[in-house]
Amino acid sequence: MVFGDTFKEDEDFGRSAPFFHLFHTMKKILTLILFFLIAFNAIHANITYNLSDDGTLTISGTDMPNYSYSEVPWYSQKDKIKKIIIKNGVTNIGGYAFEYCSGLTSITIPNSVMSIGEYAFDNCSGLTSVNIPNSVMSIGKGAFCSCYGLISVIIPNSVTSIGEGVFHSCKNLTSVTIPNSVTSIKEETFEGCSGLKSVIIPNSVTSIENEVFKSCSSLKSITCEANTPPSFLLENESQVFYNVDRSIPVYVPANSVDQYKAADEWKEFTNIQAIPDVNTLIDEKSFNANPSSGLVYDLNGKVINDNTPKFGIYIRNGKKVVIK
């Protein structure tokens, strides 16, 4: 047997066997290390990132992968991240990408992003607002779960899929716009959003899953624009509106009031009424005397925080109101 000059005879092989096995063991270990290094680089080959001294994380590239908790490249530096800029060209935000970045206060998402992965911003408690571009088509499960500082979100009409528990426990969320491209509101979407004051359910929604509005204890109005009352996909005892005041106004299409009053779950509400006309003329005193009937917005979509605007045109419950 010939192996260089080491194994010239069987007796030499016998004496050198421990070295031979050690050599092959080390070779296997080195091969595995090399394999994992190549695999890791392959996983992250499509994106590059840079974290500056001021806490700005800049991400460039194309396809961001879905990570496991410990795979995130910037995981060890997550506490330093204050701002995220995703460059145009990145096509998706990977699952768990920015989970527990508690110091994050703002993020720039370009029009090239088409999906936001599950738990992508989970527990980003410092995030107060997010602008989701019209390119995004899906938002994964729990994507903004426990973003305690989040106040308002507008979901564009490009989004057709919203995963379970997307805004679970966003306790300071006061308003959210659900696009008319969504047909189902998934389980636990707004559970624990104790600061949510009003919600508009578009006419595209045909089903609502369990615990969607559970513990939304501050809800002052619900507007459902569907002519046919959305059905509820429930498991065992219903908790869709658990801890929600059943005396709040529920605005529905005028020709569907009786249907809602007879429909399961909806019939539990005692104040179901027709959605006001598209343009309602009302005097300032009457308008301000009923502040509980929904958030008030100006024509730019900005919430009027004191809810006592003067004369002009405003939006309330998705409809124009003219204060004379």
C-alpha positions in Angstrom: 0.0 0.0 0.0 1.3 3.4 -0.9 0.1 6.6 0.8 2.9 9.1 0.2 5.9 7.8 2.2 3.9 7.1 5.4 2.5 3.6 4.7 5.0 1.5 2.8 4.3 -1.8 4.5 1.4 -3.3 6.4 3.3 -3.2 9.6 3.9 0.5 9.1 0.2 1.0 8.5 -0.6 -0.8 11.7 1.7 1.4 13.7 0.3 4.5 12.0 -3.4 3.7 12.1 -4.2 6.1 15.0 -2.7 8.9 13.0 -4.6 7.8 9.9 -7.9 7.9 11.8 -7.1 11.2 13.4 -6.2 12.7 10.0 -9.6 11.6 8.5 -11.5 12.8 11.5 -10.0 16.2 11.2 -10.6 16.2 7.5 -14.3 15.5 8.1 -14.6 18.3 10.7 -12.9 20.8 8.4 -15.2 19.7 5.5 -18.3 20.2 7.7 -17.1 23.6 8.8 -16.4 24.6 5.2 -19.9 23.3 4.2 -21.7 25.3 6.9 -19.7 28.4 5.9 -20.6 28.0 2.3 -24.3 27.3 3.2 -24.4 30.4 5.5 -23.0 32.6 2.8 -25.3 31.1 0.2 -28.3 31.9 2.4 -27.2 35.5 2.8 -25.6 36.0 -0.6 -28.4 38.1 -1.9 -28.3 40.9 0.7 -25.6 43.0 2.2 -26.0 45.2 5.3 -24.2 48.0 7.2 -24.8 49.3 10.7 -23.5 52.8 11.1 -22.5 54.4 14.4 -25.7 56.3 14.7 -27.8 53.1 14.7 -28.9 53.1 11.0 -29.1 49.7 9.5 -28.9 49.8 5.7 -29.8 46.7 3.7 -29.2 46.3 0.0 -29.6 43.4 -2.4 -32.5 41.4 -3.7 -34.0 38.4 -1.9 -33.9 38.5 1.9 -34.3 35.0 3.4 -36.6 33.9 6.2 -34.4 33.5 9.2 -34.6 31.4 12.4 -34.1 33.3 15.6 -30.3 32.9 15.7 -29.6 33.2 12.0 -30.2 36.9 11.7 -26.9 38.4 10.6 -27.3 41.5 12.8 -28.7 39.6 15.7 -25.8 40.4 18.1 -26.2 44.1 17.3 -30.0 44.3 17.4 -30.0 46.5 20.5 -28.0 49.2 18.6 -30.5 49.5 15.7 -32.6 52.7 15.7 -33.4 53.1 12.1 -33.7 50.7 9.1 -33.3 51.7 5.5 -34.1 49.0 3.0 -32.8 49.9 -0.4 -34.8 49.7 -3.6 -34.3 46.2 -5.2 -34.9 44.2 -2.0 -38.0 42.1 -2.8 -39.0 40.9 0.6 -38.5 41.3 4.3 -37.6 38.0 5.8 -39.3 36.3 8.6 -37.9 37.2 12.1 -35.6 39.7 10.4 -36.0 42.5 13.0 -37.6 40.7 15.9 -36.8 42.3 19.3 -35.2 45.4 17.8 -36.7 47.4 20.7 -34.8 50.6 19.9 -36.1 50.7 16.4 -38.1 53.9 15.8 -38.4 54.2 12.0 -38.1 52.0 8.9 -38.1 52.8 5.2 -39.6 50.2 3.0 -39.1 50.6 -0.8 -41.6 49.9 -3.6 -39.7 46.8 -4.6 -40.7 44.8 -1.5 -43.6 42.4 -2.2 -43.9 40.6 1.1 -43.3 41.0 4.8 -42.4 37.7 6.6 -43.8 36.3 9.8 -42.8 38.0 13.0 -40.5 40.3 11.0 -41.0 43.2 13.4 -42.3 41.3 16.5 -41.6 43.2 19.7 -40.2 46.3 18.0 -41.7 48.3 20.9 -40.2 51.6 19.8 -41.8 51.6 16.4 -44.6 54.2 16.3 -45.6 54.1 12.6 -44.9 52.2 9.4 -45.6 53.1 5.8 -46.3 49.9 3.8 -45.9 50.6 0.1 -48.3 49.6 -2.6 -46.0 46.8 -3.8 -46.6 44.6 -0.8 -49.0 41.8 -1.4 -48.7 39.7 1.8 -48.0 40.3 5.5 -47.0 37.3 7.4 -48.2 35.9 10.8 -47.4 38.1 13.7 -45.4 40.6 11.6 -46.1 43.5 13.9 -47.0 41.6 17.0 -46.3 43.4 20.3 -45.2 46.7 18.7 -46.5 48.5 21.7 -45.6 52.0 20.4 -47.4 51.6 17.0 -50.2 54.2 16.8 -51.5 54.0 13.2 -51.2 51.8 10.2 -52.5 52.1 6.6 -52.5 48.8 4.7 -52.5 49.4 1.0 -55.0 47.8 -1.5 -52.2 45.7 -2.9 -52.2 43.5 0.1 -54.4 40.4 -0.3 -53.2 38.3 2.5 -52.8 39.3 6.2 -51.6 36.5 8.5 -52.8 35.6 11.9 -52.1 37.9 14.8 -50.4 40.6 12.7 -51.2 43.3 15.2 -51.6 41.2 18.3 -51.0 43.2 21.5 -50.3 46.5 19.7 -52.0 48.2 22.7 -51.4 51.8 21.5 -52.8 51.3 18.0 -55.7 53.6 17.6 -56.6 53.3 14.0 -56.0 50.9 11.1 -57.2 50.8 7.5 -58.1 47.4 6.2 -57.9 47.4 2.4 -60.8 46.2 0.2 -58.4 43.6 -1.4 -58.7 41.5 1.8 -61.4 38.8 1.9 -60.8 37.3 5.3 -59.6 38.7 8.7 -57.4 36.1 10.3 -57.5 34.8 13.8 -56.2 37.2 16.6 -55.4 39.9 14.1 -56.2 42.7 16.5 -56.4 40.8 19.8 -55.2 42.9 22.7 -55.2 46.2 20.8 -56.8 47.8 23.8 -56.3 51.3 22.4 -58.1 50.7 19.1 -61.0 53.1 18.9 -62.6 52.5 15.5 -62.3 50.0 12.7 -63.7 50.0 9.2 -64.2 46.5 7.6 -64.4 46.8 3.8 -67.1 45.3 1.7 -64.6 42.7 0.3 -64.4 40.9 3.7 -66.6 37.7 3.8 -65.3 36.0 6.9 -63.8 36.9 10.3 -61.9 34.3 12.3 -62.0 33.8 16.1 -60.5 36.3 18.6 -60.0 39.0 15.9 -61.1 41.8 18.2 -60.7 40.1 21.5 -59.9 42.6 24.3 -60.3 45.6 22.0 -61.9 47.3 25.0 -61.6 50.9 23.7 -63.6 50.3 20.5 -66.1 53.1 20.1 -67.5 52.2 16.7 -67.4 49.5 14.0 -68.2 50.2 10.4 -68.8 47.1 8.2 -69.4 48.0 4.6 -70.3 44.5 3.4 -73.9 44.1 2.2 -73.9 40.5 3.4 -72.8 40.2 7.0 -69.4 38.6 7.1 -69.5 35.1 8.6 -67.5 34.0 11.6 -65.1 31.0 11.5 -65.2 30.0 15.1 -63.7 27.3 17.3 -65.8 26.3 20.2 -67.0 29.3 22.2 -66.9 32.6 20.2 -64.5 35.2 21.5 -64.4 37.5 18.4 -65.6 40.5 20.3 -64.7 39.4 23.8 -64.5 42.4 26.2 -66.0 44.7 23.5 -68.9 46.9 24.5 -72.0 45.6 22.6 -73.7 49.0 22.9 -71.3 50.8 20.6 -72.7 51.9 17.2 -72.2 49.4 14.4 -72.6 51.1 11.0 -73.7 48.9 8.1 -75.3 49.5 4.7 -78.8 50.9 5.0 -80.4 48.0 3.1 -78.6 45.4 5.3 -79.5 46.6 8.8 -82.0 43.9 9.4 -79.6 41.2 8.1 -77.0 42.2 10.6 -79.5 42.3 13.4 -80.4 38.7 12.7 -76.9 37.4 11.9 -74.8 35.4 14.4 -72.4 37.5 16.5 -73.6 40.7 14.9 -77.0 40.4 16.6 -75.2 40.7 20.0 -74.8 44.4 19.3 -77.7 46.6 20.3 -77.0 49.7 18.2 -76.8 48.6 14.6 -77.6 51.5 12.3 -77.1 52.6 8.7 -73.9 54.1 7.5 -74.4 57.9 7.2 -74.7 59.4 3.7 -71.5 60.0 1.8 -71.8 63.7 2.4 -73.5 64.8 5.6 -74.1 68.4 6.4 -73.9 69.0 10.2 -73.4 72.0 12.4 -70.3 72.3 14.6 -72.2 72.0 17.9 -73.9 68.7 16.9 -70.7 67.3 15.5 -68.7 67.9 18.6 -71.6 66.7 20.9 -71.1 63.2 19.6 -67.3 62.5 19.7 -67.7 58.8 20.3 -69.0 58.0 16.8 -65.6 57.4 15.3 -62.2 59.0 14.7 -62.1 62.2 12.8 -59.6 62.7 9.9 -58.7 65.7 7.7 -58.7 65.2 3.9 -55.0 64.2 4.1 -55.8 61.3 6.4 -54.4 62.8 9.5 -56.2 62.1 12.8 -57.7 65.2 14.4 -56.6 64.3 17.9 -58.9 66.6 19.9 -61.9 65.4 17.9 -63.3 68.9 17.9 -62.6 70.4 14.5 -64.1 73.7 13.3 -65.9 74.3 10.0 -64.6 72.4 7.0 -64.7 68.9 5.4 -63.6 65.9 7.4 -63.7 62.1 7.3 -65.5 60.1 10.0 -66.4 56.4 9.7 -65.1 56.4 6.1 -67.5 59.2 5.0 -67.2 62.9 4.3 -68.7 65.2 6.9 -69.2 68.9 6.1 -69.3 71.1 9.1 -71.1 74.3 8.3 
